[in-house]
């Protein structure tokens, strides 16, 4: 007996000269083993189809352990469909798997060896007879190898552990094209994937022991086009032009820095799998018994496609991803950086810091060496493989080249995709009962028209076609396949997204119910599980949109005239809904109708500014005549245009003149103008009418011709200016002065045409008649102005904190004995108000008590329920 290091994995039983060797002396496919039996003291026999091998262990216990392990693996193999491994590629069973075979002369071997190239492996046999029997010497993994030509008709096959040199027998040229092709094209030049044994060898250890079959993997970078990848210090895989000429060194300017073992340990194997394999469905997972083809498909889906990765909560929000990356690289959290980069964050994004313009510079300044190394390896991540500069492509967005062309069918409740229309069986299918949501992607987001399909298993599928109309037809057909009949009315809308969610709303907030949702433009349509239609939500008119915690699941709170809580069962699907609703609830353009609106159809931006000036600037001298600081005005207008709902104007933080200038600039830059291009000249011509009653009648007619949003906005603005001129004794802004300022602003003229000012002056002077304001409205306005002035007097005298309001709150019913007068600061939430009232009335909360705080509108009707964290003002 000769002492050998023996290793058993899922496919082969191999023995080596020592545990430090990477390549075996003999390789026995597990599929060739017929029987394993004890043959005496410390000995056991491995019987194959044509040959027997006898091994002796150190003890009987170790022998029994080997026998038990071998028998278990052999039985598992027999349980599967009978298949021979690549080692047994004979003419009768697996010839189609062999790319090339024949005799080769290899340095270090006395005789010529029979070599077979199979997939991304090169197998060595003593002779053709052993090849037929399936018993080989060893195999070489070509995804960690490199082949180059040498003189005298030879070639060098270089691996991390050994160089195999030789020449093919009978070839006139000195190349071995099939071995070269395997090295350069089997994995398309992707980054090296190391199994545990190889990693230990790189770090100075030995291969893993026999009892733990290795099927883990490691990858520092996702696959990218060959021109964007360089790894000169590891192993190049066909990195010549187009990935063709192996062994050619890349230019030094694009060479990646040397990888340190610490980086491998921090983001490799288990750490990498927590990100890259976070969502592997059981049906696609690999195990010890998985074959090489299964492993190849799995690794391609895992790293090249990113199919199983853990999606970052900010996935799809490019601005937030970049901002989070800039923060993460200054810490030691490499896992967070990895998740951000491979979910779309740009490694070359702008940081806003002139001293450190890139995340790489931030990491260097913070002394984060591993972050620097990781970022340098990924500097080309997300860029097209072209020789000229090209626009950045986010990892969250795919270019057309990354899509695989498939033939798809939707039939009998199953959406199937095939390699081609002639394929006998599908590559995969998605049953209708597995689908939970289908959505249109942003136009041309991936270079073509695409749609997204979400499933119960927390999976997202992306499909694309050339034409948007074809995508729309597919989306409608898919939606019909999984949306139940009682909710099919939702499909009559031109929706961008439709799917199933849980929600609760109205006066019943104790129990959530299942519902079907369709997002069409800025309107969210809801149908309950029982088929009842809920009132559609005008998302641009939301009072509040916020993320919240709903029991133990993520939720979103939509507050309009009534409050709706939406819950997502699946994080990926829910994030898609949140992003889509946020987009739909935001401003979509520069016209009035495309802005976020109040319930009265007034842009929220206008309402915010007018409300602030009414509270804090009615007596400010020169209001609207004075200009604020240009930089502050620009910043405030940008914030209000982006999301006026989230902006709170506060005294002390925002100057009155900055806010008034923001309002004027908004109207001056407004698309189509307040009076619209169609009707603006008619408004100006009306000033020539000498009869006042006739002029007022013309103004009223023109007012009726305006779109509803323009009409409501004009009334709100003139009502505000009517109030301002009531305080002209303090602010020095009478009707004429206001008209001089707002005439050119509203008509977007250069100020030379006096008619624009005349229109505004007439509207203010005849406000009551033109806008049909009744006595009740006038009294209400007067009461509001009186209350505001009293509040400001109290604030200036120090008896009340500026910004506080005194409100009447009723407990359960509107009765005198149930009312409480409460001082409400600007920051008070509904939760704080509720506990304040309960404490005053000495009411103790019980376990199953549910208390809610409702708004009451101007007509004293109960409005929406406030979320716990919502502000009362």
DOMARBA-907251 format. One record per residue (C-alpha): residue in three letters; x, y, z. Coordinates in steps of 0.2 Angstrom, whole numbers, padded with zeros to 4 digits, always signed. Last residue first. Layout:
ALAXYZ
...
This chain:
UNK-0257+0354+0057
UNK-0260+0338+0067
UNK-0244+0330+0062
UNK-0245+0312+0057
UNK-0235+0300+0067
UNK-0250+0291+0073
UNK-0259+0292+0056
UNK-0273+0304+0055
UNK-0291+0297+0051
UNK-0298+0307+0036
UNK-0313+0318+0037
UNK-0328+0320+0048
UNK-0339+0334+0042
UNK-0340+0351+0050
UNK-0342+0359+0033
UNK-0324+0366+0035
UNK-0317+0349+0037
UNK-0315+0339+0053
UNK-0300+0328+0055
UNK-0300+0311+0064
UNK-0289+0305+0078
UNK-0290+0286+0082
UNK-0291+0276+0098
UNK-0291+0257+0097
UNK-0294+0248+0114
UNK-0290+0230+0115
UNK-0277+0230+0128
UNK-0285+0244+0139
UNK-0281+0263+0138
UNK-0285+0272+0154
UNK-0296+0287+0153
UNK-0292+0302+0165
UNK-0301+0314+0154
UNK-0286+0325+0153
UNK-0275+0310+0151
UNK-0286+0304+0136
UNK-0285+0321+0128
UNK-0266+0322+0129
UNK-0264+0304+0124
UNK-0274+0308+0108
UNK-0264+0324+0104
UNK-0247+0315+0106
UNK-0253+0301+0094
UNK-0260+0314+0081
UNK-0243+0322+0081
UNK-0238+0339+0088
UNK-0224+0348+0079
UNK-0233+0365+0075
UNK-0239+0366+0093
UNK-0257+0363+0096
UNK-0265+0372+0112
UNK-0280+0361+0116
UNK-0298+0366+0120
UNK-0308+0351+0125
UNK-0325+0347+0120
UNK-0336+0332+0127
UNK-0347+0342+0139
UNK-0351+0354+0125
UNK-0356+0340+0113
UNK-0349+0333+0097
UNK-0346+0315+0101
UNK-0331+0303+0103
UNK-0320+0316+0112
UNK-0321+0333+0104
UNK-0306+0344+0101
UNK-0307+0362+0100
UNK-0291+0371+0093
UNK-0279+0384+0100
UNK-0264+0386+0088
UNK-0246+0387+0092
UNK-0234+0395+0079
UNK-0226+0407+0090
UNK-0226+0402+0108
UNK-0240+0411+0118
UNK-0239+0425+0131
UNK-0223+0432+0124
UNK-0231+0449+0119
UNK-0225+0446+0101
UNK-0234+0429+0101
UNK-0250+0436+0108
UNK-0250+0449+0095
UNK-0247+0436+0082
UNK-0261+0425+0088
UNK-0273+0440+0089
UNK-0269+0445+0071
UNK-0271+0427+0065
UNK-0288+0426+0074
UNK-0294+0442+0066
UNK-0288+0437+0049
UNK-0298+0420+0051
UNK-0313+0429+0057
UNK-0313+0441+0042
UNK-0311+0426+0030
UNK-0326+0417+0038
UNK-0336+0433+0037
UNK-0332+0435+0018
UNK-0337+0417+0015
UNK-0353+0419+0024
UNK-0357+0435+0015
UNK-0356+0426-0002
UNK-0341+0427-0014
UNK-0347+0425-0032
UNK-0329+0426-0040
UNK-0332+0441-0051
UNK-0343+0450-0039
UNK-0333+0448-0023
UNK-0316+0450-0031
UNK-0321+0467-0040
UNK-0306+0477-0034
UNK-0295+0462-0034
UNK-0299+0456-0051
UNK-0299+0474-0058
UNK-0281+0477-0051
UNK-0276+0460-0059
UNK-0283+0464-0076
UNK-0276+0482-0075
UNK-0258+0476-0072
UNK-0259+0465-0087
UNK-0266+0480-0097
UNK-0250+0490-0093
UNK-0240+0481-0107
UNK-0222+0486-0103
UNK-0220+0473-0089
UNK-0210+0460-0099
UNK-0224+0448-0100
UNK-0228+0432-0091
UNK-0246+0435-0089
UNK-0246+0431-0071
UNK-0229+0439-0067
UNK-0232+0455-0078
UNK-0248+0459-0069
UNK-0242+0453-0051
UNK-0230+0467-0046
UNK-0239+0482-0054
UNK-0256+0474-0048
UNK-0250+0473-0030
UNK-0245+0491-0030
UNK-0262+0496-0037
UNK-0271+0486-0024
UNK-0262+0493-0010
UNK-0245+0486-0003
UNK-0238+0498+0010
UNK-0237+0483+0022
UNK-0244+0491+0037
UNK-0258+0503+0030
UNK-0260+0491+0016
UNK-0267+0478+0028
UNK-0283+0475+0018
UNK-0272+0475+0002
UNK-0265+0458+0008
UNK-0282+0451+0011
UNK-0288+0454-0007
UNK-0271+0448-0013
UNK-0275+0431-0005
UNK-0292+0430-0012
UNK-0284+0434-0029
UNK-0273+0420-0027
UNK-0286+0407-0021
UNK-0298+0413-0035
UNK-0284+0411-0048
UNK-0279+0394-0042
UNK-0297+0387-0043
UNK-0299+0394-0060
UNK-0283+0387-0066
UNK-0287+0370-0058
UNK-0304+0369-0066
UNK-0298+0374-0084
UNK-0302+0392-0089
UNK-0318+0396-0099
UNK-0328+0400-0084
UNK-0316+0414-0079
UNK-0317+0421-0096
UNK-0336+0423-0094
UNK-0334+0430-0077
UNK-0321+0443-0083
UNK-0333+0447-0097
UNK-0347+0450-0085
UNK-0336+0461-0074
UNK-0332+0472-0090
UNK-0350+0474-0094
UNK-0354+0479-0077
UNK-0339+0491-0077
UNK-0344+0499-0094
UNK-0328+0506-0102
UNK-0322+0489-0110
UNK-0303+0491-0114
UNK-0298+0480-0100
UNK-0307+0465-0108
UNK-0293+0465-0122
UNK-0280+0458-0109
UNK-0292+0444-0103
UNK-0295+0439-0121
UNK-0276+0439-0125
UNK-0274+0427-0110
UNK-0287+0414-0117
UNK-0277+0402-0127
UNK-0260+0405-0120
UNK-0267+0400-0103
UNK-0273+0413-0089
UNK-0261+0405-0076
UNK-0247+0402-0089
UNK-0245+0388-0102
UNK-0230+0381-0092
UNK-0227+0391-0076
UNK-0211+0400-0075
UNK-0219+0417-0070
UNK-0231+0409-0058
UNK-0218+0399-0049
UNK-0206+0414-0049
UNK-0220+0424-0040
UNK-0223+0411-0027
UNK-0204+0409-0023
UNK-0202+0428-0022
UNK-0216+0428-0008
UNK-0207+0413+0001
UNK-0190+0422+0001
UNK-0198+0438+0006
UNK-0206+0430+0021
UNK-0190+0422+0027
UNK-0189+0404+0030
UNK-0182+0395+0046
UNK-0188+0408+0058
UNK-0206+0405+0054
UNK-0208+0388+0047
UNK-0213+0382+0030
UNK-0215+0363+0030
UNK-0210+0354+0014
UNK-0216+0335+0012
UNK-0231+0339+0002
UNK-0222+0351-0009
UNK-0213+0337-0016
UNK-0201+0341-0031
UNK-0209+0357-0035
UNK-0208+0363-0017
UNK-0190+0358-0015
UNK-0185+0366-0031
UNK-0194+0382-0027
UNK-0185+0382-0010
UNK-0168+0381-0017
UNK-0171+0394-0031
UNK-0178+0406-0018
UNK-0164+0403-0006
UNK-0151+0406-0020
UNK-0160+0422-0026
UNK-0161+0430-0009
UNK-0178+0438-0007
UNK-0186+0451-0018
UNK-0196+0466-0011
UNK-0212+0470-0019
UNK-0221+0454-0014
UNK-0222+0461+0004
UNK-0216+0479+0004
UNK-0218+0480+0023
UNK-0223+0464+0032
UNK-0240+0466+0039
UNK-0248+0451+0030
UNK-0232+0441+0031
UNK-0232+0428+0045
UNK-0249+0419+0045
UNK-0255+0424+0028
UNK-0238+0423+0021
UNK-0236+0405+0026
UNK-0254+0400+0020
UNK-0250+0408+0003
UNK-0234+0399+0001
UNK-0241+0382+0006
UNK-0256+0384-0005
UNK-0246+0389-0020
UNK-0235+0374-0019
UNK-0250+0363-0015
UNK-0257+0367-0032
UNK-0276+0372-0030
UNK-0289+0359-0034
UNK-0299+0362-0019
UNK-0293+0345-0011
UNK-0276+0352-0012
UNK-0265+0348-0028
UNK-0248+0341-0032
UNK-0244+0349-0049
UNK-0248+0342-0066
UNK-0264+0352-0068
UNK-0254+0368-0065
UNK-0242+0366-0079
UNK-0223+0362-0076
UNK-0223+0343-0076
UNK-0226+0328-0066
UNK-0227+0334-0048
UNK-0228+0319-0036
UNK-0241+0307-0031
UNK-0238+0296-0046
UNK-0220+0295-0043
UNK-0223+0291-0025
UNK-0236+0278-0029
UNK-0224+0270-0041
UNK-0210+0269-0029
UNK-0221+0262-0015
UNK-0228+0249-0027
UNK-0211+0243-0032
UNK-0205+0243-0014
UNK-0221+0232-0010
UNK-0216+0219-0024
UNK-0199+0217-0018
UNK-0204+0216+0001
UNK-0217+0203-0001
UNK-0232+0204+0010
UNK-0235+0223+0007
UNK-0247+0233+0017
UNK-0257+0248+0012
UNK-0265+0259+0025
UNK-0278+0271+0018
UNK-0284+0287+0027
UNK-0299+0297+0021
UNK-0300+0314+0013
UNK-0282+0310+0008
UNK-0270+0301+0019
UNK-0260+0287+0011
UNK-0250+0277+0024
UNK-0238+0264+0018
UNK-0234+0247+0026
UNK-0219+0236+0030
UNK-0224+0221+0041
UNK-0223+0217+0059
UNK-0239+0226+0065
UNK-0240+0240+0052
UNK-0224+0250+0053
UNK-0225+0266+0043
UNK-0220+0274+0026
UNK-0228+0291+0022
UNK-0239+0299+0010
UNK-0249+0314+0017
UNK-0262+0326+0011
UNK-0265+0317-0005
UNK-0272+0327-0019
UNK-0259+0321-0032
UNK-0264+0303-0028
UNK-0282+0305-0032
UNK-0288+0290-0023
UNK-0303+0280-0031
UNK-0317+0277-0019
UNK-0317+0259-0014
UNK-0326+0246-0026
UNK-0333+0231-0017
UNK-0328+0214-0025
UNK-0326+0204-0010
UNK-0307+0205-0010
UNK-0309+0224-0010
UNK-0306+0234-0026
UNK-0295+0249-0026
UNK-0291+0262-0040
UNK-0276+0273-0037
UNK-0276+0289-0048
UNK-0261+0298-0054
UNK-0259+0289-0070
UNK-0268+0273-0068
UNK-0262+0262-0053
UNK-0273+0247-0051
UNK-0275+0239-0034
UNK-0283+0222-0029
UNK-0288+0220-0011
UNK-0285+0208+0004
UNK-0292+0214+0021
UNK-0284+0222+0036
UNK-0293+0221+0053
UNK-0294+0234+0067
UNK-0294+0250+0056
UNK-0313+0251+0052
UNK-0317+0270+0051
UNK-0310+0272+0034
UNK-0295+0261+0029
UNK-0287+0245+0029
UNK-0276+0237+0016
UNK-0268+0221+0009
UNK-0260+0220-0008
UNK-0264+0211-0025
UNK-0258+0218-0042
UNK-0260+0231-0056
UNK-0247+0243-0062
UNK-0247+0256-0076
UNK-0265+0256-0079
UNK-0275+0262-0094
UNK-0292+0258-0085
UNK-0303+0244-0090
UNK-0292+0232-0080
UNK-0299+0238-0064
UNK-0316+0231-0069
UNK-0308+0213-0068
UNK-0309+0214-0049
UNK-0324+0202-0046
UNK-0317+0191-0060
UNK-0300+0187-0051
UNK-0284+0196-0057
UNK-0272+0181-0062
UNK-0274+0178-0081
UNK-0282+0195-0085
UNK-0266+0204-0078
UNK-0256+0193-0090
UNK-0267+0197-0105
UNK-0266+0216-0101
UNK-0247+0216-0098
UNK-0245+0207-0115
UNK-0255+0219-0124
UNK-0246+0234-0116
UNK-0230+0227-0121
UNK-0235+0225-0139
UNK-0241+0243-0139
UNK-0224+0248-0132
UNK-0214+0241-0147
UNK-0198+0231-0147
UNK-0202+0219-0133
UNK-0195+0217-0116
UNK-0197+0205-0101
UNK-0191+0207-0083
UNK-0195+0194-0070
UNK-0195+0199-0051
UNK-0195+0185-0038
UNK-0202+0186-0020
UNK-0209+0168-0021
UNK-0226+0175-0023
UNK-0222+0182-0040
UNK-0218+0199-0048
UNK-0219+0202-0067
UNK-0210+0218-0074
UNK-0213+0225-0091
UNK-0201+0231-0104
UNK-0201+0243-0120
UNK-0183+0244-0126
UNK-0166+0251-0121
UNK-0168+0246-0103
UNK-0177+0261-0096
UNK-0185+0264-0113
UNK-0201+0270-0105
UNK-0201+0266-0086
UNK-0206+0248-0083
UNK-0225+0243-0085
UNK-0231+0233-0071
UNK-0238+0215-0066
UNK-0242+0210-0049
UNK-0245+0195-0038
UNK-0242+0180-0050
UNK-0240+0163-0042
UNK-0258+0158-0045
UNK-0256+0162-0064
UNK-0242+0149-0065
UNK-0225+0155-0070
UNK-0215+0144-0082
UNK-0197+0139-0086
UNK-0185+0134-0100
UNK-0201+0127-0109
UNK-0201+0110-0118
UNK-0201+0104-0136
UNK-0192+0120-0142
UNK-0197+0125-0160
UNK-0202+0142-0154
UNK-0186+0145-0147
UNK-0177+0143-0130
UNK-0194+0143-0122
UNK-0204+0154-0110
UNK-0220+0149-0101
UNK-0234+0159-0093
UNK-0247+0147-0086
UNK-0265+0149-0083
UNK-0270+0137-0098
UNK-0260+0147-0110
UNK-0248+0162-0111
UNK-0233+0158-0122
UNK-0216+0165-0123
UNK-0202+0162-0136
UNK-0186+0168-0128
UNK-0171+0180-0132
UNK-0160+0183-0117
UNK-0158+0200-0111
UNK-0141+0207-0107
UNK-0137+0214-0124
UNK-0153+0225-0122
UNK-0145+0235-0108
UNK-0151+0231-0090
UNK-0155+0244-0077
UNK-0152+0241-0058
UNK-0133+0240-0062
UNK-0135+0258-0068
UNK-0128+0261-0085
UNK-0117+0277-0086
UNK-0116+0285-0103
UNK-0102+0280-0115
UNK-0084+0285-0117
UNK-0076+0277-0132
UNK-0069+0259-0133
UNK-0085+0251-0128
UNK-0090+0239-0115
UNK-0104+0248-0107
UNK-0102+0254-0090
UNK-0111+0247-0074
UNK-0096+0241-0065
UNK-0080+0249-0073
UNK-0074+0256-0056
UNK-0079+0239-0047
UNK-0061+0233-0043
UNK-0057+0250-0038
UNK-0072+0251-0027
UNK-0067+0235-0018
UNK-0049+0240-0015
UNK-0055+0257-0008
UNK-0068+0249+0004
UNK-0054+0237+0010
UNK-0043+0252+0014
UNK-0055+0262+0023
UNK-0044+0277+0029
UNK-0058+0289+0029
UNK-0050+0300+0016
UNK-0047+0285+0005
UNK-0066+0280+0006
UNK-0071+0297+0002
UNK-0060+0298-0013
UNK-0067+0281-0020
UNK-0085+0288-0017
UNK-0081+0302-0029
UNK-0078+0321-0028
UNK-0068+0321-0012
UNK-0062+0339-0009
UNK-0076+0347-0019
UNK-0089+0337-0009
UNK-0106+0335-0018
UNK-0103+0316-0019
UNK-0104+0314-0038
UNK-0107+0296-0043
UNK-0092+0286-0050
UNK-0096+0270-0041
UNK-0114+0272-0046
UNK-0127+0263-0035
UNK-0138+0251-0045
UNK-0141+0236-0034
UNK-0124+0228-0036
UNK-0116+0244-0029
UNK-0128+0246-0015
UNK-0127+0228-0009
UNK-0108+0227-0010
UNK-0107+0244+0000
UNK-0118+0237+0013
UNK-0108+0221+0014
UNK-0092+0231+0015
UNK-0098+0240+0031
UNK-0081+0247+0037
UNK-0087+0265+0036
UNK-0083+0279+0025
UNK-0089+0269+0010
UNK-0106+0268+0017
UNK-0110+0286+0017
UNK-0106+0289-0001
UNK-0115+0273-0006
UNK-0131+0279+0003
UNK-0131+0295-0007
UNK-0129+0285-0023
UNK-0143+0273-0019
UNK-0154+0288-0014
UNK-0152+0297-0031
UNK-0154+0280-0041
UNK-0170+0275-0032
UNK-0173+0258-0041
UNK-0167+0248-0026
UNK-0167+0258-0010
UNK-0172+0244+0001
UNK-0158+0234-0007
UNK-0162+0218-0016
UNK-0155+0202-0011
UNK-0148+0194-0026
UNK-0156+0178-0033
UNK-0156+0182-0052
UNK-0140+0193-0052
UNK-0140+0188-0071
UNK-0121+0185-0072
UNK-0118+0181-0054
UNK-0133+0169-0049
UNK-0140+0165-0065
UNK-0123+0160-0072
UNK-0118+0151-0056
UNK-0134+0141-0057
UNK-0132+0136-0075
UNK-0114+0131-0073
UNK-0119+0121-0057
UNK-0133+0112-0066
UNK-0121+0108-0080
UNK-0108+0101-0068
UNK-0120+0089-0059
UNK-0129+0092-0043
UNK-0127+0079-0030
UNK-0119+0090-0016
UNK-0133+0103-0018
UNK-0139+0116-0030
UNK-0154+0127-0028
UNK-0166+0130-0043
UNK-0182+0121-0036
UNK-0178+0127-0018
UNK-0180+0146-0024
UNK-0164+0156-0022
UNK-0168+0173-0015
UNK-0153+0178-0004
UNK-0140+0169-0015
UNK-0130+0184-0021
UNK-0131+0194-0005
UNK-0130+0182+0009
UNK-0120+0171-0003
UNK-0106+0184-0004
UNK-0104+0184+0015
UNK-0104+0165+0015
UNK-0092+0163+0001
UNK-0082+0180-0001
UNK-0085+0198+0004
UNK-0075+0199+0020
UNK-0063+0184+0017
UNK-0059+0188-0001
UNK-0056+0207+0004
UNK-0044+0201+0018
UNK-0035+0189+0006
UNK-0029+0205-0004
UNK-0033+0207-0022
UNK-0020+0215-0033
UNK-0025+0231-0041
UNK-0035+0230-0057
UNK-0026+0234-0074
UNK-0034+0247-0085
UNK-0019+0258-0087
UNK-0007+0243-0088
UNK-0014+0238-0105
UNK-0021+0220-0104
UNK-0009+0205-0106
UNK-0012+0194-0120
UNK-0013+0176-0114
UNK-0029+0171-0123
UNK-0033+0179-0140
UNK-0052+0180-0143
UNK-0061+0189-0129
UNK-0067+0202-0142
UNK-0049+0210-0142
UNK-0039+0199-0130
UNK-0045+0195-0113
UNK-0047+0176-0116
UNK-0048+0171-0097
UNK-0035+0180-0087
UNK-0030+0172-0071
UNK-0026+0182-0055
UNK-0014+0196-0056
UNK-0019+0202-0073
UNK-0038+0204-0068
UNK-0046+0215-0081
UNK-0064+0217-0085
UNK-0072+0231-0095
UNK-0068+0225-0113
UNK-0075+0208-0108
UNK-0092+0214-0105
UNK-0097+0212-0087
UNK-0101+0198-0075
UNK-0103+0202-0057
UNK-0088+0206-0046
UNK-0080+0198-0031
UNK-0086+0180-0034
UNK-0085+0166-0022
UNK-0093+0149-0023
UNK-0099+0135-0012
UNK-0102+0117-0018
UNK-0088+0108-0009
UNK-0092+0090-0002
UNK-0087+0090+0017
UNK-0081+0073+0022
UNK-0066+0073+0011
UNK-0056+0087+0018
UNK-0054+0104+0010
UNK-0039+0108+0000
UNK-0024+0115+0009
UNK-0020+0132+0016
UNK-0010+0147+0010
UNK-0023+0160+0006
UNK-0024+0155-0013
UNK-0025+0136-0008
UNK-0039+0140+0004
UNK-0048+0149-0010
UNK-0045+0134-0022
UNK-0053+0122-0009
UNK-0068+0133-0005
UNK-0073+0135-0024
UNK-0066+0150-0033
UNK-0076+0159-0047
UNK-0064+0169-0058
UNK-0072+0184-0066
UNK-0081+0182-0082
UNK-0072+0180-0098
UNK-0087+0173-0108
UNK-0088+0158-0096
UNK-0085+0145-0109
UNK-0076+0157-0120
UNK-0058+0160-0117
UNK-0051+0144-0108
UNK-0063+0133-0118
UNK-0057+0140-0134
UNK-0039+0138-0131
UNK-0042+0120-0126
UNK-0051+0118-0143
UNK-0039+0127-0153
UNK-0023+0117-0148
UNK-0010+0128-0157
UNK+0006+0123-0164
UNK+0000+0121-0182
UNK+0003+0104-0191
UNK-0008+0094-0179
UNK-0004+0076-0178
UNK-0002+0074-0159
UNK-0007+0090-0149
UNK+0007+0099-0141
UNK+0013+0100-0123
UNK+0015+0111-0107
UNK+0004+0109-0091
UNK+0008+0123-0079
UNK+0004+0120-0061
UNK-0005+0127-0046
UNK-0013+0143-0051
UNK-0017+0136-0068
UNK-0007+0139-0084
UNK-0010+0128-0100
UNK+0005+0131-0110
UNK+0005+0127-0129
UNK+0016+0119-0141
UNK+0020+0119-0160
UNK+0038+0123-0157
UNK+0036+0139-0149
UNK+0023+0144-0136
UNK+0004+0147-0138
UNK-0006+0153-0123
UNK-0019+0145-0112
UNK-0026+0152-0096
UNK-0034+0143-0081
UNK-0046+0147-0067
UNK-0062+0144-0077
UNK-0052+0130-0086
UNK-0055+0118-0071
UNK-0042+0104-0075
UNK-0046+0086-0073
UNK-0036+0071-0065
UNK-0030+0054-0069
UNK-0045+0046-0077
UNK-0056+0031-0075
UNK-0071+0032-0087
UNK-0069+0014-0094
UNK-0068+0021-0112
UNK-0055+0035-0106
UNK-0045+0021-0098
UNK-0044+0012-0114
UNK-0040+0028-0123
UNK-0024+0030-0113
UNK-0018+0036-0096
UNK-0032+0049-0095
UNK-0032+0068-0093
UNK-0049+0078-0092
UNK-0050+0096-0097
UNK-0065+0106-0090
UNK-0075+0120-0096
UNK-0087+0110-0106
UNK-0078+0093-0110
UNK-0061+0093-0117
UNK-0054+0076-0117
UNK-0035+0071-0116
UNK-0027+0054-0119
UNK-0010+0055-0112
UNK+0007+0052-0121
UNK+0019+0043-0111
UNK+0032+0048-0098
UNK+0022+0062-0091
UNK+0031+0078-0084
UNK+0029+0088-0101
UNK+0013+0083-0109
UNK+0012+0075-0126
UNK-0006+0074-0132
UNK-0018+0060-0138
UNK-0036+0064-0143
UNK-0052+0072-0137
UNK-0062+0087-0142
UNK-0079+0095-0137
UNK-0085+0080-0128
UNK-0103+0082-0122
UNK-0111+0074-0138
UNK-0101+0058-0135
UNK-0111+0055-0119
UNK-0118+0037-0120
UNK-0112+0025-0133
UNK-0097+0034-0140
UNK-0090+0036-0123
UNK-0089+0051-0112
UNK-0086+0043-0095
UNK-0076+0057-0086
UNK-0090+0069-0092
UNK-0102+0060-0080
UNK-0113+0046-0084
UNK-0131+0048-0081
UNK-0145+0036-0074
UNK-0159+0047-0068
UNK-0157+0050-0050
UNK-0159+0038-0036
UNK-0143+0029-0042
UNK-0133+0045-0038
UNK-0141+0046-0020
UNK-0136+0028-0017
UNK-0118+0031-0023
UNK-0117+0046-0011
UNK-0124+0036+0004
UNK-0113+0021+0000
UNK-0097+0032-0001
UNK-0101+0041+0016
UNK-0105+0024+0025
UNK-0089+0016+0018
UNK-0078+0030+0023
UNK-0085+0031+0040
UNK-0083+0012+0042
UNK-0064+0014+0037
UNK-0062+0028+0050
UNK-0069+0017+0063
UNK-0059+0002+0058
UNK-0043+0012+0059
UNK-0030+0021+0049
UNK-0039+0017+0033
UNK-0034+0004+0019
UNK-0040+0006+0002
UNK-0044-0007-0012
UNK-0049-0002-0030
UNK-0058-0013-0041
UNK-0060-0012-0060
UNK-0072-0013-0075
UNK-0089-0007-0069
UNK-0082+0000-0053
UNK-0079-0009-0036
UNK-0072+0001-0021
UNK-0065-0010-0008
UNK-0063-0007+0010
UNK-0048-0011+0022
UNK-0045-0007+0041
UNK-0046-0026+0044
UNK-0054-0035+0030
UNK-0063-0033+0014
UNK-0077-0020+0019
UNK-0088-0016+0004
UNK-0092-0002-0008
UNK-0102-0006-0024
UNK-0106-0001-0042
UNK-0095+0015-0043
UNK-0095+0022-0060
UNK-0107+0036-0056
UNK-0095+0042-0042
UNK-0082+0045-0055
UNK-0065+0039-0051
UNK-0050+0051-0052
UNK-0032+0045-0050
UNK-0016+0054-0047
UNK-0025+0070-0042
UNK-0021+0088-0046
UNK-0021+0102-0032
UNK-0007+0094-0022
UNK-0005+0100-0004
UNK-0014+0085+0004
UNK-0001+0073-0003
UNK+0002+0061-0018
UNK-0017+0063-0022
UNK-0032+0052-0022
UNK-0049+0056-0030
UNK-0067+0050-0028
UNK-0077+0060-0040
UNK-0094+0069-0042
UNK-0101+0075-0026
UNK-0084+0076-0017
UNK-0072+0063-0010
UNK-0054+0066-0007
UNK-0040+0054-0003
UNK-0022+0059+0002
UNK-0011+0044-0002
UNK+0000+0032+0007
UNK+0005+0018-0004
UNK+0000+0000+0000
